[in-house]
Amino acid sequence: MFDKRLMAMCPESKKYIVGNIICQWLELMMNAVMIFVIANVVGKLYRKEMIVNEMLIFLVILAGVLIVRFIMTKETTEMSYRASKTVKRVMREQIYKKILQLGNTYREHATTAELVQESVEGVEQLESYFGQYVPQFFYAFIAPITLFVLFGLAGSFKVAGVLLICVPLIPGTIMMVQKIAKKLLSKYWDQYAKLGSTFLENLQGMTTLKTYKADAYKNEQMNAESENFRRITMKVLTMQLNSIIIMDFFAYGGAALGIALAGKAFVDGNLTIQSTVFMILLSADFFLPMRKLGSYFHVAMNGMAASDRIFEFLSEEEPKEKTARLPETGLDIRLSDVCFSYDDEKQVLDNVSIDIREHTFTGIVGESGSGKSTIASLIMGRNTIKHGTLTIAGINVFDINEDNLFMNINYVGIGSTFFKGTVRENLLLANPEASEEELWNVLTECNIDGFFKEEKGLDTLLTENAGNLSGGQKQRLALARAILHDAKVYIFDEATSNIDIESEELILSEIKKLAEKKTVIMITHRLMNVVDADRIFVMDNGRISGSGTHVDLLETNNVYRNLWNTQKELEDYGKGGFIA
């Protein structure tokens, strides 16, 4: 019913929670005063003792009490907002901080969709937990004790005692429901996260789905997952409604019992009319705080189910602090007997050993699925090596400070990301100190300056992920940004795929220029792109099939020769078909 981990994470919320409880208690006392005044008015009217002056005094007192109640209600809402505002900020900071600490390996612990849902919807659920449930949790126990004392002072500890004994029946119901609710809400959040992941994946792959006419199939899949989510949601609602019915029975049944006992005591002559009216009107307040807690309980359990997933992510073991820094020279990259698997079942890399010398042009080629891009992700520290070692300048890649690693090694892939904003803003990500002249120079090198000059220059707006540029323009801009970064090592992972021939030739030309003064690693399935490489490594089913220059491999390596001949035949056929 109460998660100490959440309170420990947000200690500054405690003062607002305490303030919330005090405001609710003062509101209760004002309500008691108001009912006490009304009971006295009824008593005087019953005995025909009421005079005009007394009535005016009672009206002034009621007006003052109502004003104080209004202020307390407003302050309660304000305290609730401040407590929840604090927890939302802290939890999102903790999630973001954890992602930064895990670095590129965070995907090994949770999907992007799950993290988005946890940091948005999950944290929003905690707003109700801190702003409503926690203050009500304490107030629901304070209120009945306060009323017990007031009822006793009003003339009947017997009635007060019976009501106080009935109050724990509601939290008893809550505790019985808790185990069922926790298990059910855990399934609810699992299904919710799964549906969110599927939706995000389908949204990102909409073009691919349309291309292959697979949108109908994915639509059916999403419908099935939506139906599963609907069913679990209905089960949660059924559980909530059933528990509310039970709590209402105890709450209003207990209030009716209190009214009946007060009425009997009045008939027996043990209570005055004022005390009887006071108890009748206030008996419901014995149970309403606990009943309200029951209502908040279901919202709180939803938040706690979300927090369980958040804490599970936050408790993931972090990699040790990376303090090593790369030297200015000698940035040789060496993979020694590296084995890697994404699912601990199928080996993607099997005892791969590669030696990439500084200031060389190295090609890594092979068919799709042979493990080429995995090597790039390991060099960039995006995944954890299960077996073997990967060193840069003799330093294990997982000991190198991440900022220092990215400063020295630049990765350019087929899906380079651009942010909504101007061309200038996207370029300055690579080098915030770059002058306008330097920005135009790199755009000129990549032969894309003319396009932007026809638009609004460096202030040309890019839509989400540069959706207003063609594939070739995006890759040229990605190359321009990479050149501006001025790293020591460049990794080009299928950087010329899915673009026009003109853009491909231009990008290849710039890559070869870079290779004259930088270390360049080119990962590609198209062998023509690496014929000038100093050394080519051939991948075949996760293994190194051979290495050498283009000429050497054509003579000595069957895998490379077969790939070359196949691609040559396809290109010759394409040219012939075009001519025909």
Secondary structure, DSSP 4 states (H G I P E B T S, - for coil): ---HHHHHH-GGGHHHHHHHHHHHHHHHHHHHHHHHHHHHHHHHHHHT---HHHHHHHHHHHHHHHHHHHHHHHHHHHHHHHHHHHHHHHHHHHHHHHHHHHGGGGGGTS-HHHHHHIIIIIHHHHHHIIIIIHHHHHHHHHHHHHHHHHHHHHT-HHHHHHHHHHTTHHHHHHHHHHHHHHHHHHHHHHHHHHHHHHHHHHHHTHHHHHHTT-HHHHHHHHHHHHHHHHHHHHHHHHHHHHHHHHHHHHHHHHHHHHHHHHHHHHHTTSS-HHHHHHHHHHGGGGTHHHHHHHHHHHHHHHHHHHHHHHHHHHTSPPPPP--B---SS---EEEEEEEE-SSSSS-SEEEEEEEE-TT-EEEEEESTTSSHHHHHHHHTT-S--SEEEEEETTEEGGGB-HHHHHHHEEEEETT----SEEHHHHHHTT-TT--HHHHHHHHHHTT-HHHHHHTTGGGPEE-GGGTTS-HHHHHHHHHHHHHHHT-SEEEEESTTTTS-HHHHHHHHHHHHHHHTTSEEEEEES-GGGGTT-SEEEEEETTEEEEEE-HHHHHHH-HHHHHHHHHHHHHHHHHHHHHH-
